[in-house]
Amino acid sequence: MPGRWTARRVRELKGRDRIPVVTCYDWSMARLCDEAEIPVLLVGDSLGNVILGHETTIPVTLEDMIHHLSLIHICRCRRAM
């Protein structure tokens, strides 16, 4: 589906069409998703467990989230995050 992906577009398609979504935490994964034309990336606090090695997601800070979103934003211009 060509064009820019936005939250509004995702809401409009919800329940009517399948929307590929991949959890992503860094630039290299975002680059692979971009090449595969995955339209929506999920960046969640689970990065605390998966990337930062915490036992829970509680220690994840807003600064952590901003940092990882900025890494992904570098190579994602048409996809929704």
LOGUKE-976432 format. One record per atom (N, C-alpha, C, O): residue in one letter; atom name; x, y, z. Coordinates in nm, 3 decimals. Last residue first. Layout:
BEGIN
+------+------+---------+---------+---------+
: rest : atom :       x :       y :       z :
+------+------+---------+---------+---------+
:    A :   CA :       X :       Y :       Z :
...
+------+------+---------+---------+---------+
This chain:
BEGIN
+------+------+---------+---------+---------+
: rest : atom :       x :       y :       z :
+------+------+---------+---------+---------+
:    M :    N :   0.534 :   0.482 :   1.331 :
:    M :   CA :   0.601 :   0.427 :   1.449 :
:    M :    C :   0.507 :   0.441 :   1.567 :
:    M :    O :   0.541 :   0.402 :   1.678 :
:    A :    N :   0.484 :   0.429 :   0.982 :
:    A :   CA :   0.435 :   0.475 :   1.111 :
:    A :    C :   0.514 :   0.409 :   1.222 :
:    A :    O :   0.555 :   0.293 :   1.210 :
:    R :    N :   0.696 :   0.530 :   0.707 :
:    R :   CA :   0.632 :   0.431 :   0.790 :
:    R :    C :   0.583 :   0.493 :   0.920 :
:    R :    O :   0.633 :   0.596 :   0.964 :
:    R :    N :   0.844 :   0.714 :   0.571 :
:    R :   CA :   0.710 :   0.688 :   0.521 :
:    R :    C :   0.632 :   0.592 :   0.610 :
:    R :    O :   0.511 :   0.575 :   0.590 :
:    C :    N :   1.087 :   0.727 :   0.707 :
:    C :   CA :   1.017 :   0.852 :   0.679 :
:    C :    C :   0.874 :   0.828 :   0.634 :
:    C :    O :   0.788 :   0.914 :   0.656 :
:    R :    N :   1.340 :   0.596 :   0.881 :
:    R :   CA :   1.198 :   0.573 :   0.857 :
:    R :    C :   1.128 :   0.706 :   0.829 :
:    R :    O :   1.113 :   0.787 :   0.920 :
:    C :    N :   1.596 :   0.630 :   0.970 :
:    C :   CA :   1.578 :   0.565 :   0.838 :
:    C :    C :   1.432 :   0.541 :   0.805 :
:    C :    O :   1.402 :   0.472 :   0.708 :
:    I :    N :   1.564 :   0.781 :   1.206 :
:    I :   CA :   1.668 :   0.817 :   1.109 :
:    I :    C :   1.640 :   0.756 :   0.972 :
:    I :    O :   1.659 :   0.822 :   0.870 :
:    H :    N :   1.385 :   0.655 :   1.373 :
:    H :   CA :   1.337 :   0.766 :   1.291 :
:    H :    C :   1.437 :   0.804 :   1.181 :
:    H :    O :   1.397 :   0.854 :   1.075 :
:    I :    N :   1.542 :   0.484 :   1.520 :
:    I :   CA :   1.455 :   0.429 :   1.417 :
:    I :    C :   1.409 :   0.538 :   1.320 :
:    I :    O :   1.397 :   0.514 :   1.200 :
:    L :    N :   1.668 :   0.659 :   1.694 :
:    L :   CA :   1.748 :   0.569 :   1.611 :
:    L :    C :   1.667 :   0.517 :   1.494 :
:    L :    O :   1.718 :   0.507 :   1.383 :
:    S :    N :   1.448 :   0.776 :   1.822 :
:    S :   CA :   1.531 :   0.859 :   1.734 :
:    S :    C :   1.620 :   0.773 :   1.644 :
:    S :    O :   1.645 :   0.810 :   1.530 :
:    L :    N :   1.353 :   0.563 :   1.973 :
:    L :   CA :   1.270 :   0.618 :   1.865 :
:    L :    C :   1.353 :   0.700 :   1.769 :
:    L :    O :   1.331 :   0.694 :   1.647 :
:    H :    N :   1.566 :   0.541 :   2.153 :
:    H :   CA :   1.541 :   0.433 :   2.058 :
:    H :    C :   1.450 :   0.478 :   1.944 :
:    H :    O :   1.468 :   0.436 :   1.830 :
:    H :    N :   1.544 :   0.792 :   2.291 :
:    H :   CA :   1.669 :   0.750 :   2.227 :
:    H :    C :   1.642 :   0.644 :   2.120 :
:    H :    O :   1.690 :   0.656 :   2.008 :
:    I :    N :   1.285 :   0.780 :   2.393 :
:    I :   CA :   1.319 :   0.884 :   2.296 :
:    I :    C :   1.445 :   0.845 :   2.219 :
:    I :    O :   1.453 :   0.862 :   2.098 :
:    M :    N :   1.316 :   0.568 :   2.575 :
:    M :   CA :   1.221 :   0.557 :   2.464 :
:    M :    C :   1.255 :   0.657 :   2.354 :
:    M :    O :   1.255 :   0.623 :   2.236 :
:    D :    N :   1.504 :   0.676 :   2.755 :
:    D :   CA :   1.532 :   0.552 :   2.682 :
:    D :    C :   1.444 :   0.541 :   2.559 :
:    D :    O :   1.492 :   0.510 :   2.450 :
:    E :    N :   1.356 :   0.895 :   2.848 :
:    E :   CA :   1.479 :   0.920 :   2.773 :
:    E :    C :   1.521 :   0.796 :   2.694 :
:    E :    O :   1.567 :   0.807 :   2.581 :
:    L :    N :   1.162 :   0.766 :   2.993 :
:    L :   CA :   1.122 :   0.839 :   2.874 :
:    L :    C :   1.244 :   0.867 :   2.785 :
:    L :    O :   1.235 :   0.861 :   2.663 :
:    T :    N :   1.299 :   0.446 :   3.098 :
:    T :   CA :   1.267 :   0.588 :   3.115 :
:    T :    C :   1.218 :   0.648 :   2.983 :
:    T :    O :   1.232 :   0.588 :   2.876 :
:    V :    N :   1.254 :   0.136 :   3.246 :
:    V :   CA :   1.265 :   0.209 :   3.119 :
:    V :    C :   1.216 :   0.352 :   3.138 :
:    V :    O :   1.106 :   0.376 :   3.187 :
:    P :    N :   1.209 :  -0.009 :   3.482 :
:    P :   CA :   1.321 :   0.087 :   3.478 :
:    P :    C :   1.331 :   0.170 :   3.349 :
:    P :    O :   1.410 :   0.264 :   3.344 :
:    I :    N :   0.982 :  -0.176 :   3.408 :
:    I :   CA :   0.967 :  -0.061 :   3.500 :
:    I :    C :   1.084 :   0.037 :   3.493 :
:    I :    O :   1.061 :   0.157 :   3.498 :
:    T :    N :   0.999 :  -0.406 :   3.271 :
:    T :   CA :   1.000 :  -0.283 :   3.191 :
:    T :    C :   0.995 :  -0.158 :   3.280 :
:    T :    O :   1.003 :  -0.046 :   3.229 :
:    T :    N :   1.237 :  -0.632 :   3.429 :
:    T :   CA :   1.102 :  -0.584 :   3.398 :
:    T :    C :   1.114 :  -0.459 :   3.311 :
:    T :    O :   1.224 :  -0.412 :   3.282 :
:    E :    N :   1.508 :  -0.689 :   3.420 :
:    E :   CA :   1.415 :  -0.797 :   3.454 :
:    E :    C :   1.271 :  -0.760 :   3.417 :
:    E :    O :   1.192 :  -0.847 :   3.378 :
:    H :    N :   1.695 :  -0.548 :   3.146 :
:    H :   CA :   1.627 :  -0.538 :   3.274 :
:    H :    C :   1.535 :  -0.658 :   3.295 :
:    H :    O :   1.491 :  -0.721 :   3.199 :
:    G :    N :   1.833 :  -0.532 :   2.900 :
:    G :   CA :   1.862 :  -0.640 :   2.992 :
:    G :    C :   1.798 :  -0.630 :   3.130 :
:    G :    O :   1.842 :  -0.698 :   3.223 :
:    L :    N :   1.796 :  -0.363 :   2.684 :
:    L :   CA :   1.869 :  -0.310 :   2.799 :
:    L :    C :   1.897 :  -0.413 :   2.907 :
:    L :    O :   1.976 :  -0.388 :   2.998 :
:    I :    N :   1.657 :  -0.527 :   2.496 :
:    I :   CA :   1.780 :  -0.456 :   2.460 :
:    I :    C :   1.862 :  -0.416 :   2.582 :
:    I :    O :   1.984 :  -0.434 :   2.584 :
:    V :    N :   1.446 :  -0.665 :   2.630 :
:    V :   CA :   1.510 :  -0.721 :   2.511 :
:    V :    C :   1.646 :  -0.657 :   2.484 :
:    V :    O :   1.742 :  -0.728 :   2.451 :
:    N :    N :   1.359 :  -0.509 :   2.852 :
:    N :   CA :   1.395 :  -0.650 :   2.866 :
:    N :    C :   1.486 :  -0.696 :   2.752 :
:    N :    O :   1.589 :  -0.758 :   2.775 :
:    G :    N :   1.330 :  -0.255 :   2.737 :
:    G :   CA :   1.398 :  -0.270 :   2.865 :
:    G :    C :   1.443 :  -0.412 :   2.888 :
:    G :    O :   1.554 :  -0.435 :   2.938 :
:    L :    N :   1.170 :  -0.289 :   2.524 :
:    L :   CA :   1.312 :  -0.271 :   2.495 :
:    L :    C :   1.393 :  -0.280 :   2.624 :
:    L :    O :   1.513 :  -0.310 :   2.621 :
:    S :    N :   0.917 :  -0.279 :   2.612 :
:    S :   CA :   0.980 :  -0.411 :   2.618 :
:    S :    C :   1.128 :  -0.402 :   2.580 :
:    S :    O :   1.202 :  -0.498 :   2.601 :
:    D :    N :   0.808 :  -0.037 :   2.556 :
:    D :   CA :   0.895 :  -0.043 :   2.673 :
:    D :    C :   0.958 :  -0.181 :   2.692 :
:    D :    O :   1.042 :  -0.198 :   2.780 :
:    G :    N :   0.823 :  -0.032 :   2.190 :
:    G :   CA :   0.760 :  -0.035 :   2.322 :
:    G :    C :   0.861 :  -0.045 :   2.434 :
:    G :    O :   0.981 :  -0.058 :   2.412 :
:    V :    N :   0.748 :   0.036 :   1.883 :
:    V :   CA :   0.861 :   0.061 :   1.971 :
:    V :    C :   0.803 :   0.072 :   2.111 :
:    V :    O :   0.742 :   0.173 :   2.146 :
:    L :    N :   0.648 :  -0.108 :   1.590 :
:    L :   CA :   0.611 :  -0.091 :   1.731 :
:    L :    C :   0.739 :  -0.074 :   1.810 :
:    L :    O :   0.828 :  -0.158 :   1.805 :
:    L :    N :   0.594 :   0.012 :   1.267 :
:    L :   CA :   0.689 :  -0.040 :   1.365 :
:    L :    C :   0.639 :  -0.009 :   1.505 :
:    L :    O :   0.595 :   0.102 :   1.533 :
:    V :    N :   0.433 :  -0.052 :   0.964 :
:    V :   CA :   0.419 :  -0.002 :   1.101 :
:    V :    C :   0.522 :  -0.070 :   1.191 :
:    V :    O :   0.535 :  -0.192 :   1.191 :
:    P :    N :   0.496 :  -0.159 :   0.709 :
:    P :   CA :   0.444 :  -0.023 :   0.722 :
:    P :    C :   0.440 :   0.034 :   0.863 :
:    P :    O :   0.445 :   0.155 :   0.880 :
:    I :    N :   0.770 :  -0.305 :   0.565 :
:    I :   CA :   0.680 :  -0.320 :   0.680 :
:    I :    C :   0.627 :  -0.180 :   0.712 :
:    I :    O :   0.707 :  -0.091 :   0.740 :
:    E :    N :   0.946 :  -0.335 :   0.347 :
:    E :   CA :   0.826 :  -0.252 :   0.335 :
:    E :    C :   0.722 :  -0.282 :   0.443 :
:    E :    O :   0.602 :  -0.284 :   0.416 :
:    A :    N :   1.191 :  -0.441 :   0.373 :
:    A :   CA :   1.081 :  -0.536 :   0.358 :
:    A :    C :   0.946 :  -0.467 :   0.345 :
:    A :    O :   0.842 :  -0.532 :   0.332 :
:    E :    N :   1.337 :  -0.211 :   0.415 :
:    E :   CA :   1.361 :  -0.285 :   0.292 :
:    E :    C :   1.249 :  -0.385 :   0.265 :
:    E :    O :   1.215 :  -0.412 :   0.150 :
:    D :    N :   1.238 :  -0.150 :   0.671 :
:    D :   CA :   1.215 :  -0.058 :   0.560 :
:    D :    C :   1.233 :  -0.129 :   0.426 :
:    D :    O :   1.154 :  -0.110 :   0.334 :
:    C :    N :   1.334 :  -0.363 :   0.818 :
:    C :   CA :   1.189 :  -0.347 :   0.804 :
:    C :    C :   1.156 :  -0.253 :   0.689 :
:    C :    O :   1.058 :  -0.274 :   0.617 :
:    L :    N :   1.608 :  -0.304 :   0.802 :
:    L :   CA :   1.557 :  -0.429 :   0.746 :
:    L :    C :   1.406 :  -0.420 :   0.722 :
:    L :    O :   1.356 :  -0.465 :   0.619 :
:    R :    N :   1.606 :  -0.058 :   0.940 :
:    R :   CA :   1.652 :  -0.064 :   0.801 :
:    R :    C :   1.601 :  -0.190 :   0.732 :
:    R :    O :   1.556 :  -0.184 :   0.618 :
:    A :    N :   1.527 :  -0.138 :   1.193 :
:    A :   CA :   1.442 :  -0.045 :   1.116 :
:    A :    C :   1.478 :  -0.048 :   0.969 :
:    A :    O :   1.390 :  -0.042 :   0.883 :
:    M :    N :   1.748 :  -0.288 :   1.265 :
:    M :   CA :   1.619 :  -0.355 :   1.248 :
:    M :    C :   1.524 :  -0.267 :   1.167 :
:    M :    O :   1.449 :  -0.316 :   1.082 :
:    S :    N :   1.939 :  -0.081 :   1.278 :
:    S :   CA :   1.958 :  -0.194 :   1.185 :
:    S :    C :   1.827 :  -0.269 :   1.161 :
:    S :    O :   1.799 :  -0.309 :   1.048 :
:    W :    N :   1.838 :   0.098 :   1.475 :
:    W :   CA :   1.851 :   0.139 :   1.336 :
:    W :    C :   1.860 :   0.021 :   1.241 :
:    W :    O :   1.796 :   0.021 :   1.136 :
:    D :    N :   1.606 :  -0.064 :   1.709 :
:    D :   CA :   1.729 :   0.002 :   1.669 :
:    D :    C :   1.733 :   0.028 :   1.518 :
:    D :    O :   1.644 :  -0.014 :   1.443 :
:    Y :    N :   1.368 :  -0.194 :   1.772 :
:    Y :   CA :   1.434 :  -0.115 :   1.876 :
:    Y :    C :   1.556 :  -0.037 :   1.829 :
:    Y :    O :   1.605 :   0.048 :   1.902 :
:    C :    N :   1.044 :  -0.314 :   1.689 :
:    C :   CA :   1.175 :  -0.268 :   1.644 :
:    C :    C :   1.236 :  -0.178 :   1.750 :
:    C :    O :   1.167 :  -0.096 :   1.811 :
:    T :    N :   0.793 :  -0.534 :   1.591 :
:    T :   CA :   0.857 :  -0.465 :   1.703 :
:    T :    C :   1.001 :  -0.437 :   1.666 :
:    T :    O :   1.072 :  -0.524 :   1.616 :
:    V :    N :   0.585 :  -0.482 :   1.310 :
:    V :   CA :   0.703 :  -0.549 :   1.366 :
:    V :    C :   0.754 :  -0.466 :   1.482 :
:    V :    O :   0.759 :  -0.343 :   1.474 :
:    V :    N :   0.293 :  -0.544 :   1.127 :
:    V :   CA :   0.355 :  -0.465 :   1.233 :
:    V :    C :   0.471 :  -0.547 :   1.290 :
:    V :    O :   0.457 :  -0.666 :   1.316 :
:    P :    N :   0.076 :  -0.531 :   0.851 :
:    P :   CA :   0.199 :  -0.586 :   0.907 :
:    P :    C :   0.260 :  -0.491 :   1.009 :
:    P :    O :   0.277 :  -0.372 :   0.982 :
:    I :    N :  -0.260 :  -0.555 :   0.866 :
:    I :   CA :  -0.156 :  -0.453 :   0.868 :
:    I :    C :  -0.031 :  -0.515 :   0.929 :
:    I :    O :  -0.031 :  -0.548 :   1.048 :
:    R :    N :  -0.541 :  -0.660 :   0.683 :
:    R :   CA :  -0.426 :  -0.697 :   0.766 :
:    R :    C :  -0.318 :  -0.591 :   0.752 :
:    R :    O :  -0.288 :  -0.545 :   0.642 :
:    D :    N :  -0.851 :  -0.483 :   0.702 :
:    D :   CA :  -0.736 :  -0.530 :   0.626 :
:    D :    C :  -0.625 :  -0.568 :   0.723 :
:    D :    O :  -0.617 :  -0.514 :   0.834 :
:    R :    N :  -1.048 :  -0.426 :   0.882 :
:    R :   CA :  -1.085 :  -0.442 :   0.741 :
:    R :    C :  -0.973 :  -0.503 :   0.660 :
:    R :    O :  -0.998 :  -0.569 :   0.559 :
:    G :    N :  -0.944 :  -0.393 :   1.135 :
:    G :   CA :  -1.059 :  -0.479 :   1.120 :
:    G :    C :  -1.101 :  -0.504 :   0.976 :
:    G :    O :  -1.182 :  -0.593 :   0.950 :
:    K :    N :  -0.811 :  -0.083 :   1.046 :
:    K :   CA :  -0.827 :  -0.181 :   1.153 :
:    K :    C :  -0.957 :  -0.260 :   1.134 :
:    K :    O :  -1.065 :  -0.202 :   1.119 :
:    L :    N :  -0.802 :   0.124 :   0.868 :
:    L :   CA :  -0.787 :  -0.011 :   0.815 :
:    L :    C :  -0.812 :  -0.120 :   0.918 :
:    L :    O :  -0.833 :  -0.237 :   0.883 :
:    E :    N :  -0.829 :   0.348 :   1.032 :
:    E :   CA :  -0.926 :   0.327 :   0.924 :
:    E :    C :  -0.921 :   0.184 :   0.869 :
:    E :    O :  -1.023 :   0.129 :   0.829 :
:    R :    N :  -0.601 :   0.325 :   1.195 :
:    R :   CA :  -0.737 :   0.313 :   1.254 :
:    R :    C :  -0.841 :   0.283 :   1.147 :
:    R :    O :  -0.931 :   0.202 :   1.169 :
:    V :    N :  -0.403 :   0.372 :   1.001 :
:    V :   CA :  -0.408 :   0.243 :   1.070 :
:    V :    C :  -0.547 :   0.221 :   1.130 :
:    V :    O :  -0.604 :   0.113 :   1.117 :
:    R :    N :  -0.460 :   0.639 :   0.939 :
:    R :   CA :  -0.471 :   0.537 :   0.835 :
:    R :    C :  -0.481 :   0.397 :   0.897 :
:    R :    O :  -0.559 :   0.314 :   0.851 :
:    R :    N :  -0.403 :   0.760 :   1.186 :
:    R :   CA :  -0.538 :   0.767 :   1.129 :
:    R :    C :  -0.559 :   0.658 :   1.024 :
:    R :    O :  -0.664 :   0.592 :   1.021 :
:    A :    N :  -0.133 :   0.722 :   1.210 :
:    A :   CA :  -0.222 :   0.658 :   1.307 :
:    A :    C :  -0.365 :   0.656 :   1.252 :
:    A :    O :  -0.438 :   0.558 :   1.271 :
:    T :    N :  -0.001 :   0.670 :   0.876 :
:    T :   CA :  -0.030 :   0.752 :   0.993 :
:    T :    C :  -0.119 :   0.673 :   1.088 :
:    T :    O :  -0.174 :   0.570 :   1.050 :
:    W :    N :   0.209 :   0.632 :   0.604 :
:    W :   CA :   0.133 :   0.562 :   0.708 :
:    W :    C :   0.120 :   0.653 :   0.829 :
:    W :    O :   0.220 :   0.707 :   0.878 :
:    R :    N :   0.195 :   0.754 :   0.272 :
:    R :   CA :   0.241 :   0.771 :   0.410 :
:    R :    C :   0.149 :   0.699 :   0.507 :
:    R :    O :   0.027 :   0.704 :   0.495 :
:    G :    N :   0.208 :   0.525 :  -0.010 :
:    G :   CA :   0.166 :   0.645 :   0.064 :
:    G :    C :   0.216 :   0.643 :   0.206 :
:    G :    O :   0.271 :   0.544 :   0.254 :
:    P :    N :   0.093 :   0.195 :  -0.107 :
:    P :   CA :   0.178 :   0.313 :  -0.115 :
:    P :    C :   0.122 :   0.429 :  -0.033 :
:    P :    O :   0.006 :   0.429 :   0.008 :
:    M :    N :   0.083 :  -0.118 :   0.000 :
:    M :   CA :   0.000 :   0.000 :   0.000 :
:    M :    C :   0.088 :   0.125 :   0.000 :
:    M :    O :   0.151 :   0.155 :   0.101 :
+------+------+---------+---------+---------+
